Structures are given as C-alpha cells and as structure tokens.
C-alpha cells in the first residue's frame, strides 16, 4: 500500500509540476526566438519540442533550436498514475532525414498529454514521426489517436503504414487550428483500444503562429467559392474550424525547405511530374529576373520562388486544344477540401489582358471559365491566388479518391495564346464535426513516387489481384540500382515490399526501354504465369501496362526474403564479411527449400504459383551467372 500510495502522490505532484513547467517553457520559447528575422513574417510562437530527448540542439539548417522534453522540468502530463510514458532512443538513424529529433521518441501504452500555454490566434501544429523498432515496443502495435483541444487529428493511426505509403521512414503531419484567448492547448496521444499492447509515440512537436486569416476567412467578402453547391456558392474557414495540410506543392520548381519559407517554416514539395496525368516537361517555366509586385496580397503568403516558376501547356494551339493540363491528388473520401491555387504571369510573351485566358476545373467542376491572371493582378509579375471549397464523396466503401485540378485554354478567339499556367497548389482537409482523421493507407496509396513508378499517374489502372500493394523502397528510390536482384533480356528485377499487415518482399520485373522485347512478349509472360503451375516458378500477383511501363510483380515471400538476405550479404562493404560461393549456394538452396515448402501448403486458387529455377548454380564456375540469370523469368 505504501508503494502504491507513493506512486500516486508522485504522479500527482509531477502532473502539477508539469503544468507549471510546460507553461514557463512555452512562454520562454515563444518570446525567446525574436530578433532580426530575415523572413517577411515573424511568428509570435515558434516552439520546437524534441520528444523523449534530454538535451537541446540546433535544427539541421541551424536556424532554430529544438528543446528536449525529457527532464525534471519538461515532462508531459500523464493521464494515468501508474503507466507513465518512457523516452527511448531509435536503434538506428533514419535514411530520409538527418534531423536529430528523430533519434529519440516518447512512447507509452497509456495516454499522455502535452499542455501548451499559447497566445491567442491561429497556429500550425506539426507532429513528427519515425516509426522504427524501439526497444520493448512492437512496431506492429503502434496504433493510436491524437487530439488537439477538441479536435481529433488522428484516429487508430498507424505511422508505419503511412511511412510505407509515402516511401519515407520519417514524416510529419501538419494541422491548423485557432487558440482562443486564455485557452491552453492540450495535445493528447492515446493508444488504440482495438489492439492489445497498442502504444502511442511521437518524436517531435512543432507549434508556429501564422498570420491572422492567412488560411482562415476574414469576412464574407473573402469566402471561398464552393463548388458543387449552386444554391450555396460560398464557404468560410472560421476560427472554429481545424484543417489538415494534405498537399503543399511548388508546381514548377524545387522543394522549398522550411527555413526558406516566409517565416512559418512550411515545406513546399517540388512537383515536376508528380501527380500529373500527362507530362510535358519541356514546359516548365522559370524567371527570377522579373521583380515581383505583391500588391494583391501579403508577401508572406508563399515564397517568391513559388511565383517565379510554373508549369504551362506550351504555345502550340493545336496540341493544347486537345488536352487538359491535369493533376490528380489522392485524398480521403467524405471530407470537404479547401483548395488554394497560386498564379503569377512572368513570361515575356504574356504582357497584357487577353494574352492568356484559360479555364480551371477542380474535382470535375468548373471553378473558373475565363481566368486572366494579368487582369486579376493589374499587370504581370503580380502574384495572386484563388481559393475554392469542394466536397469529395466516394461510392460505397471507397477510402481514397482523386481530387483533380485541370487547366484548359479558352477558345482561340478569346486568348492570344492558347495556354494555361499554374505555380503552386495547397490542399487542406476541413474537419468534419471536429474530426480530421482518415483511414490508414491500405491500398494503392497517395504517393507520387508510387504513381510515377507504375506510370499510372494516379488513375490506378494497374491490375492487381492483391488489394494491399505498395512497392515501398523501389518506388521511393525510383528503381535504384542498389535494389536490383536480377536481370535478363526483358529488363531488371528489383526488390520491393508488399503491405499486407506486414512488409512482405516482392520481386518487380520492369521492361528495359531499350529492350528488344515488347508488348507481345509482355502479354505472353502474363498469360503464361497466369496459367502455369510449377514448383520452380514464383507467383504472379499483378502487372502494369500503362504510361509506357511494362511491369510484372512476382512473389515467393519466404524464399525471396532468404534470397534477398543472400544478395545483401554479397554486397557488404567489408569484403571479408561477404559469404563464400559455397555459402551463397547453400543460401540459395535453402531459399528453394522454403519455396518448395510453401508450395506444399498452398491450396489457394487465385493465381497459379511457381518458383524460380536454381538447379544449375552449384559450382564457383557459375558465379558470373548467379545474379544475372537466377531471376530471369
């Protein structure tokens, strides 16, 4: 009893101390970052909290400081007395980021809450995640919810599934909400009750003030055009609303890192061909010599670099008349979305009203019949933006739908140049009665790398008998040579992963553009693998024949896993640690045995299975063939 009571008293005292110390800590950070800022906006609050860390350190760009929460002063408040969270170090450094805050995490099997004392106003909240194998925590059990104030930001959320979907081992989620005068902002992480031993975790929390009404509606005159609603054509983003940033894209240019933003530390992802359904890269435009005139909006709305680049259709009237310049952005179904399009006329040919007039469609609804950027801005070199709201509702159980943005020139007689242009896109999910949480990714997911890899550009035309398919690493590295595990006359074979509650390895065979084989051979292989059943053939689970890509996906999970281990060991940097040829052969024989064992247990009738031949690879004399013909189908 005495120990139990002591724990109870300790928890209560720590909770009280947390309220005091976090309040002091946040105020110290909020007013300690001011000075001679190079940005056009100076945030009232600029809070960086490294969760699970016991020390402070500079951000990678050296412009800000992350403060650790793992000390006697800055622990979060725990909602249960006896099941406190722990701080843990990541067992390995992430591949996709060198930021130090990803090296620590706060994890707990019970809810925990951070409390922030903030000034009144609209804020960005960014949550940072590195889903890896933390000691004593099963990565597959990390399902949790996150609430900020009264808003549910995430529910039954799997950071692992999300990381796999976007092809990055680290990522962040960004939200916008308003804090009223005198309010404290509570951010609570709660393990999902639907899973035994579920836990919640977070690596970093960032809170940054935003200018008043940058994204929120100042007055009815600033209301968004509400598409699909002819009887109620306007929509307001009020202070009682929360937003999730789904996309922020510099359409014609490079990635713009947070420290290059206008003072809000937003990330503007580079686009190039991402999300495009039809790619004409020759028509990326850039002009840094024309001075920008921010007469129509505040200069912190977006970085100047966004307005100095764009993607256009080109000046060929005949070609432009027959297609739409279209981007498709996968989004969660059953939500309203706030879409902001950024424009600026900087081409030397476009100088006066009527030179370039075009139509804008969003989600297959006409947003603008005759958009003339020079007319709206009263000149060229004037950045402008246009805001819209649209409801995305699927049929049945559809979780993801494409929110399209399509541009098309008006009739020739209405415009000197039959062309269209776009510089930037921001898309926000609007809360649905206090909820912003969407489903975990489990199908063809919203990843630009994924669509680029398969050549389907978001149309999801590829035929996949298995529902949960995502080729994580191959898609991320855009057919990186380091992932080649075989090749032949048709093309290279790459290693990837199938997401079906766990990461299962798959082999992806991609037609080499220079190959002498083509459509006939590709079709023959599909027909053959769909009909043949043999113990020496891996199973065909899907193919893609779209956008110039011809790709087969074949899998023998345990066998391929073993083969991959052998291949990786042969590539070890230390040659002394590489296996001998006899060890390689034994490893391949074991992989074959695993495959034979799978065949005996396989009574599934969806697609005929088979395995890869390995009988001839028994001596060192065959070493030059080992990784070239082994996976030749």
C-alpha positions in Angstrom: 0.0 0.0 0.0 2.8 2.4 0.9 4.5 1.9 -2.5 1.2 2.3 -4.4 0.4 5.5 -2.4 3.8 6.9 -3.1 3.4 6.3 -6.8 0.1 8.0 -6.7 1.4 11.1 -4.9 4.5 11.2 -7.2 2.3 11.1 -10.2 0.0 13.9 -8.9 3.0 16.1 -8.0 4.6 15.6 -11.3 1.3 16.4 -13.1 1.1 19.7 -11.2 4.8 20.5 -11.8 4.3 19.7 -15.5 1.5 22.3 -15.8 3.8 24.9 -14.3 7.0 23.9 -16.1 5.4 23.5 -19.6 3.7 26.9 -19.2 7.0 28.5 -18.3 8.9 26.5 -21.0 6.5 27.5 -23.8 6.5 31.2 -22.9 10.3 31.1 -22.7 10.4 29.7 -26.2 7.7 31.9 -27.6 9.4 35.1 -26.6 13.0 33.9 -26.9 13.1 33.5 -30.6 12.5 37.1 -31.7 15.2 39.2 -33.1 16.3 40.3 -36.5 14.3 37.9 -38.6 15.1 37.6 -42.3 11.6 36.4 -43.0 8.6 38.5 -44.1 6.6 37.1 -41.2 7.8 36.9 -37.6 5.9 34.2 -35.7 4.7 35.0 -32.2 5.2 31.4 -31.2 7.9 29.2 -32.6 8.1 26.1 -30.4 10.2 23.0 -31.2 9.9 20.2 -28.7 12.1 17.1 -29.2 10.0 14.4 -27.5 12.0 11.9 -25.4 15.2 13.9 -25.6 17.0 15.2 -22.5 19.0 18.0 -24.2 18.6 20.8 -26.7 20.2 21.0 -30.1 20.1 23.2 -33.3 17.9 22.3 -36.3 19.7 20.9 -39.3 19.5 24.3 -41.0 21.0 25.9 -37.9 18.2 28.5 -37.8 16.3 27.3 -34.7 16.7 25.2 -31.6 14.9 22.0 -30.5 14.4 21.6 -26.8 14.1 18.2 -25.1 11.1 17.3 -23.0 12.9 14.5 -21.1 14.0 16.3 -18.0 12.6 17.1 -14.5 11.1 20.3 -15.8 9.5 19.4 -19.2 7.8 16.0 -18.8 4.4 15.9 -20.3 1.4 15.4 -18.1 0.3 11.8 -17.8 -3.4 11.0 -17.6 -2.8 7.7 -15.6 -1.0 7.5 -12.4 1.0 4.3 -12.8 1.6 3.8 -16.6 4.0 6.6 -17.4 5.5 7.1 -20.8 9.2 6.4 -21.5 11.8 8.1 -23.5 13.6 5.8 -25.9 16.4 6.2 -28.5 15.9 5.0 -32.0 18.0 1.8 -32.6 19.2 3.2 -36.0 19.3 6.5 -37.8 16.6 7.2 -40.4 17.5 7.1 -44.0 15.3 10.0 -45.1 16.4 12.7 -42.6 19.4 13.7 -40.6 17.4 15.8 -38.1 18.3 14.9 -34.5 14.8 15.0 -33.1 14.1 11.7 -35.0 16.7 9.9 -32.9 14.5 10.0 -29.7 10.8 9.3 -29.1 8.3 9.4 -26.3 6.3 6.2 -26.2 3.5 4.9 -23.9 0.9 2.1 -23.6 -1.4 4.6 -21.9 -2.5 8.2 -22.8 -0.2 11.1 -22.3 -0.7 14.8 -22.8 1.4 17.9 -23.5 0.0 21.2 -22.3 1.0 24.4 -24.0 0.2 28.0 -22.9 -0.1 30.0 -26.1 -1.1 33.4 -27.2 -4.5 33.7 -28.9 -4.5 33.2 -32.6 -4.2 30.7 -35.5 -1.4 28.1 -35.3 0.4 25.4 -37.2 0.8 22.2 -35.3 3.3 19.7 -36.8 3.8 16.2 -35.4 6.9 14.3 -36.4 7.2 10.5 -36.6 9.9 7.9 -37.1 8.2 4.5 -36.9 11.0 2.1 -36.2 11.7 -0.8 -33.8 12.1 1.0 -30.4 13.3 -1.3 -27.6 10.5 -3.2 -25.9 7.8 -1.8 -28.3 6.4 -4.0 -31.1 6.3 -1.8 -34.2 3.2 -3.5 -35.5 1.3 -2.4 -32.3 1.8 1.3 -32.8 -1.9 2.3 -33.4 -3.1 5.4 -31.6 -5.2 8.6 -31.7 -4.1 12.2 -31.3 -6.4 15.0 -30.1 -5.6 18.8 -30.0 -8.1 20.6 -27.9 -11.5 19.4 -29.0 -10.3 18.2 -32.5 -9.4 14.6 -33.4 -6.4 14.9 -35.6 -5.6 11.2 -36.0 -7.6 8.1 -35.1 -6.4 4.5 -34.9 -3.4 5.9 -36.7 -0.5 3.7 -38.0 2.7 5.6 -38.5 4.3 2.5 -40.1 1.6 2.2 -42.7 1.8 5.9 -43.5 5.6 5.8 -43.8 5.4 2.8 -46.2 2.7 4.6 -48.2 4.8 7.7 -48.8 8.1 5.8 -49.2 9.8 7.6 -46.4 10.9 6.3 -43.0 10.2 9.7 -41.4 7.4 12.1 -42.0 5.3 14.8 -40.4 1.6 15.7 -40.3 0.6 19.4 -40.3 -2.6 20.9 -38.9 -4.0 24.3 -38.5 -6.3 25.5 -35.6 -7.2 28.6 -33.7 -6.5 29.1 -30.0 -8.8 31.4 -28.1 -7.7 34.0 -25.6 -6.9 32.4 -22.2 -7.0 28.8 -23.6 -4.4 26.2 -23.1 -3.7 23.8 -25.9 -3.7 20.1 -24.9 -2.3 17.6 -27.3 -3.1 14.0 -26.2 -1.7 10.8 -27.6 -3.9 7.7 -26.8 -3.1 4.1 -27.8 -5.9 2.4 -29.7 -8.2 0.3 -27.5 -8.7 -2.1 -30.5 -5.3 -3.7 -30.3 -3.6 -5.5 -27.4 -0.4 -3.9 -26.2 -1.1 -0.9 -28.5 1.0 2.1 -27.8 1.3 5.8 -28.9 4.5 7.6 -29.7 5.8 10.9 -31.1 9.3 12.2 -32.0 8.7 15.9 -32.2 6.1 18.6 -31.8 6.2 22.0 -33.5 3.9 24.9 -32.9 4.2 28.0 -35.1 1.9 31.0 -35.2 0.5 32.0 -38.6 -0.7 35.5 -39.8 -4.3 36.2 -38.9 -6.6 35.0 -41.7 -3.9 33.6 -43.9 -6.0 30.5 -44.4 -9.0 31.5 -42.3 -11.8 33.6 -43.6 -11.6 37.3 -42.6 -15.0 38.3 -43.8 -17.8 37.2 -46.1 -16.2 39.0 -49.0 -13.2 36.7 -48.6 -15.3 33.5 -48.6 -14.2 30.6 -50.8 -16.1 29.7 -53.9 -18.0 26.5 -53.0 -18.1 24.1 -56.0 -20.9 21.7 -56.5 -23.1 24.0 -54.5 -25.0 26.3 -56.9 -27.6 27.2 -54.2 -24.9 27.9 -51.5 -21.9 29.1 -53.5 -19.6 30.3 -50.7 -17.8 28.7 -47.9 -15.9 30.1 -44.9 -13.0 28.8 -42.9 -13.9 30.0 -39.4 -12.0 30.1 -36.2 -14.0 27.1 -35.0 -12.5 25.1 -37.9 -9.4 22.9 -37.9 -7.5 22.0 -41.1 -5.0 19.3 -42.1 -2.5 20.2 -44.8 -2.7 17.4 -47.3 -0.6 18.9 -50.1 1.6 22.0 -50.5 3.3 21.8 -53.9 5.7 24.2 -55.7 4.3 23.1 -59.1 7.0 24.3 -61.4 10.0 24.3 -59.1 12.1 22.5 -56.5 11.4 21.5 -52.9 11.4 24.6 -50.7 12.7 23.7 -47.2 11.1 25.2 -44.0 13.9 27.7 -43.4 13.4 29.1 -46.9 9.7 29.7 -46.3 8.4 33.2 -45.4 8.7 32.7 -41.6 6.1 29.9 -41.0 8.5 27.1 -41.7 6.2 25.4 -44.2 7.6 22.8 -46.6 6.7 23.3 -50.2 7.3 20.0 -52.0 8.7 20.1 -55.6 6.4 18.8 -58.2 7.9 18.4 -61.7 5.8 15.5 -62.9 4.3 14.3 -59.6 0.5 14.0 -59.7 0.4 14.9 -63.4 -1.7 12.7 -65.7 0.1 13.9 -68.8 3.7 15.0 -68.7 5.3 17.6 -71.0 8.5 18.6 -69.0 9.7 20.9 -71.7 7.1 23.5 -70.5 8.5 24.1 -67.0 9.0 27.9 -66.8 11.3 29.9 -64.6 12.0 33.6 -64.4 13.9 35.1 -61.4 14.8 38.3 -63.1 11.3 39.8 -63.2 10.6 41.7 -59.9 7.5 40.5 -58.1 4.9 43.1 -57.1 3.0 41.9 -54.0 0.2 44.5 -54.5 -2.7 42.0 -54.4 -1.7 40.0 -51.3 0.8 39.8 -48.4 4.4 38.9 -49.3 4.4 36.1 -46.7 1.5 34.2 -48.5 4.1 32.0 -50.3 7.8 32.2 -51.0 8.8 34.3 -54.0 10.3 31.2 -55.6 6.8 29.7 -56.0 5.8 32.6 -58.2 9.0 32.6 -60.2 8.3 29.2 -61.6 5.3 27.5 -63.2 4.2 24.6 -65.5 2.4 25.6 -68.7 0.9 23.8 -71.7 3.2 25.5 -74.2 2.3 27.7 -77.1 1.2 25.0 -79.6 -2.5 25.9 -80.1 -3.4 22.7 -81.9 -1.9 20.4 -79.2 -3.3 22.4 -76.3 -6.8 22.4 -77.8 -7.0 18.7 -77.4 -5.9 18.0 -73.8 -6.2 19.3 -70.3 -3.2 20.0 -68.1 -4.3 17.9 -65.2 -3.0 17.0 -61.7 -4.7 14.3 -59.6 -4.2 14.4 -55.8 -5.5 11.4 -53.8 -7.5 12.4 -50.8 -9.6 10.8 -48.1 -13.3 10.5 -49.1 -16.2 12.1 -47.2 -14.5 15.4 -46.4 -14.6 19.0 -47.6 -11.4 20.3 -49.0 -10.0 23.9 -49.2 -8.0 24.3 -52.4 -5.7 27.3 -53.0 -4.1 27.8 -56.4 -1.2 30.2 -56.9 -0.5 32.1 -60.1 1.9 34.7 -61.5 2.4 35.9 -65.1 6.2 36.3 -65.7 6.6 35.0 -69.2 7.9 37.7 -71.6 5.2 36.8 -74.2 2.4 37.4 -71.7 2.2 41.2 -71.2 -1.5 42.4 -71.4 -5.0 41.4 -70.6 -6.3 38.7 -73.0 -2.9 37.3 -73.8 -3.5 34.1 -71.7 -7.0 33.2 -70.7 -7.9 29.7 -69.5 -10.4 27.5 -67.7 -9.9 25.9 -64.3 -11.8 22.7 -63.3 -11.5 21.3 -59.8 -12.9 17.8 -59.0 -14.6 17.8 -62.4 -16.4 21.1 -61.6 -15.7 24.4 -63.4 -14.1 26.7 -61.0 -13.1 29.5 -63.5 -14.4 29.9 -67.0 -12.1 32.7 -68.0 -9.1 33.2 -65.7 -6.9 36.0 -66.8 -4.0 36.5 -64.3 -2.9 39.8 -65.7 -6.5 41.2 -65.4 -6.7 40.0 -61.8 -3.3 41.3 -60.8 -3.4 44.5 -62.9 -0.1 43.6 -64.5 2.5 40.9 -64.9 4.8 39.9 -62.2 2.0 40.2 -59.7 1.4 37.0 -57.5 -2.3 36.1 -56.9 -4.1 33.1 -55.5 -7.6 31.8 -55.9 -9.5 29.8 -53.2 -12.1 27.1 -53.6 -14.0 24.6 -51.5 -15.1 21.2 -52.7 -16.7 18.1 -51.2 -15.2 14.7 -52.1 -17.5 11.8 -51.6 -16.9 8.3 -52.9 -19.2 5.4 -53.7 -19.7 2.6 -51.2 -16.5 2.0 -49.1 -14.1 4.0 -51.3 -11.5 5.4 -48.9 -9.4 7.4 -51.4 -10.5 9.5 -54.4 -8.6 11.8 -56.7 -9.1 15.5 -56.3 -8.3 16.8 -59.8 -7.1 20.2 -60.9 -7.4 20.6 -64.7 -6.5 23.6 -66.8 -7.6 24.2 -70.4 -7.2 27.2 -72.7 -10.3 29.1 -73.8 -11.4 29.4 -77.4 -8.7 30.8 -79.7 -10.6 34.0 -80.4 -10.7 34.8 -76.6 -7.0 34.5 -76.0 -3.8 35.5 -77.8 -2.0 32.3 -76.6 -4.0 29.1 -76.1 -2.2 28.2 -73.0 -2.6 27.8 -69.2 -0.3 28.1 -66.3 0.0 27.1 -62.6 2.6 27.9 -60.0 1.5 26.3 -56.7 -1.2 24.3 -55.0 -2.2 24.0 -51.4 -4.9 21.5 -50.4 -6.4 21.3 -46.9 -8.8 18.9 -45.4 -11.5 20.6 -43.4 -12.7 19.0 -40.1 -15.9 17.1 -40.2 -17.7 17.9 -36.9 -14.4 18.1 -35.1 -12.8 15.1 -36.9 -9.8 15.2 -39.3 -8.8 11.6 -39.0 -8.8 9.5 -42.2 -8.2 5.8 -42.7 -4.8 4.2 -42.7 -3.4 3.6 -46.1 -4.0 0.0 -47.2 -4.5 0.1 -51.0 -3.0 2.0 -53.9 -1.9 4.9 -51.8 -1.4 8.6 -52.2 2.3 8.6 -53.1 3.7 10.5 -56.1 6.6 8.1 -56.2 4.1 5.2 -56.4 2.2 6.6 -59.3 5.4 7.7 -61.1 6.8 4.2 -60.6 3.8 2.4 -62.2 3.2 5.0 -64.9 -0.5 5.2 -63.9 -0.3 8.8 -62.6 -3.0 8.4 -60.0 -5.5 6.7 -62.3 -5.0 3.3 -60.6 -5.3 1.4 -63.9 -2.8 -1.3 -63.0 -4.4 -4.7 -62.4 -3.6 -6.1 -59.0 -5.3 -9.3 -57.7 -4.0 -8.4 -54.2 -5.5 -5.3 -52.6 -2.7 -4.2 -50.3 0.1 -3.5 -52.6 2.8 -0.9 -52.2 6.3 -1.2 -53.5 7.9 0.9 -50.8 11.6 1.1 -51.5 11.6 0.7 -55.2 9.0 3.4 -55.6 11.0 5.7 -53.2 14.3 5.3 -55.0 12.8 5.3 -58.5 14.3 2.0 -59.5 17.6 2.5 -57.6 20.3 0.2 -58.9 21.1 -0.9 -55.4 17.8 -2.8 -55.3 18.5 -4.8 -58.5 18.4 -8.5 -57.6 18.5 -9.9 -61.1 18.2 -9.1 -64.8 17.7 -10.6 -68.2 16.7 -9.8 -71.8 13.4 -8.3 -70.7 14.8 -6.0 -68.1 16.0 -5.7 -64.5 14.3 -7.3 -61.4 14.0 -5.1 -58.3 13.2 -5.9 -54.7 10.2 -4.2 -53.2 7.6 -4.8 -50.4 4.0 -5.8 -50.2 2.0 -4.2 -47.4 -0.5 -6.8 -46.1 -0.3 -6.3 -42.4 3.5 -6.8 -42.7 6.1 -5.8 -45.2 6.4 -8.9 -47.5 9.2 -8.8 -50.1 8.3 -9.0 -53.7 10.2 -9.1 -57.0 9.3 -6.5 -59.6 10.4 -7.1 -63.2 10.4 -3.9 -65.3 10.8 -3.7 -69.1 14.0 -2.0 -70.1 13.1 0.7 -72.5 16.0 -0.4 -74.7 14.9 -4.0 -74.7 14.2 -5.8 -78.0 11.2 -7.4 -76.3 7.9 -5.5 -76.1 4.2 -5.8 -75.9 3.9 -9.3 -77.4 6.5 -10.8 -75.0 5.0 -8.9 -72.1 1.5 -10.3 -72.8 2.9 -13.8 -73.3 4.6 -13.7 -69.9 1.4 -12.6 -68.2 -0.7 -15.3 -69.9 1.9 -17.9 -69.1 2.3 -17.1 -65.5 -1.5 -16.9 -65.1 -1.9 -20.4 -66.4 1.2 -22.4 -65.5 1.7 -24.0 -62.1 5.1 -25.4 -61.2 7.2 -25.7 -58.1 10.0 -23.7 -59.7 8.0 -20.6 -60.6 7.2 -17.7 -58.3 3.6 -16.5 -58.2 2.4 -13.6 -60.4 0.4 -11.2 -58.2 -0.1 -8.4 -60.7 1.1 -6.3 -63.7 1.1 -2.8 -65.1 0.9 -1.9 -68.7 0.3 1.9 -68.7 2.2 5.1 -69.3 4.9 3.3 -71.2 5.6 1.0 -68.3 5.5 -2.8 -68.5 6.0 -4.3 -65.1 5.4 -7.8 -63.5 5.2 -8.3 -59.8 6.2 -11.9 -58.7 6.4 -13.2 -55.1 7.5 -16.2 -53.1 7.7 -14.4 -49.7 9.9 -16.5 -47.5 12.0 -17.8 -50.4 12.5 -14.3 -51.8 13.3 -13.0 -48.3 16.1 -15.5 -48.0 17.4 -14.8 -51.5 17.4 -11.1 -50.6 19.4 -11.7 -47.5 22.0 -13.6 -49.6 22.1 -10.9 -52.1 22.6 -8.2 -49.5 25.3 -10.1 -47.8 27.2 -10.4 -51.1 27.2 -6.6 -51.3 28.7 -6.0 -47.8 31.1 -3.0 -47.8 33.7 -5.1 -45.9 34.7 -7.8 -48.4 35.9 -10.0 -45.6 32.3 -10.2 -44.3 30.9 -11.3 -47.7 29.9 -15.0 -47.9 31.9 -17.6 -49.9 30.4 -19.0 -53.0 29.6 -22.2 -51.2 27.8 -20.2 -48.6 25.9 -18.4 -51.3 24.9 -21.7 -52.9 23.7 -23.1 -49.6 21.7 -20.0 -49.0 20.0 -20.3 -52.4 19.3 -24.0 -51.8 17.7 -23.1 -48.5 15.6 -20.4 -50.3 14.5 -23.1 -52.8 13.5 -25.4 -50.0 11.5 -22.7 -48.4 9.7 -22.2 -51.7 9.0 -25.9 -52.0 7.6 -26.0 -48.5 5.3 -23.1 -49.4 4.1 -25.0 -52.5 3.1 -28.0 -50.4 0.9 -25.8 -48.2 -0.5 -23.7 -51.0 -4.1 -24.7 -51.8 -5.1 -21.2 -52.8 -6.6 -20.9 -56.3 -6.4 -17.2 -57.1 -3.3 -17.1 -59.4 -1.1 -20.0 -60.3 2.1 -20.1 -58.4 5.6 -21.2 -59.2 9.2 -20.8 -58.4 12.5 -19.7 -60.0 14.9 -22.4 -61.3 18.2 -22.7 -59.4 19.4 -26.3 -60.3 22.4 -25.2 -62.3 24.1 -23.0 -59.7 26.1 -25.5 -57.8 29.8 -24.5 -58.5 32.0 -21.5 -58.5 32.2 -21.7 -62.3 28.6 -20.4 -62.4 29.4 -17.4 -60.2 29.1 -14.9 -63.1 25.6 -16.2 -63.8 24.4 -16.2 -60.2 22.8 -12.7 -60.1 22.1 -12.3 -63.8 20.0 -15.4 -64.8 18.7 -16.5 -61.4 15.6 -14.3 -61.7 15.2 -14.4 -65.4 11.5 -15.5 -66.0 
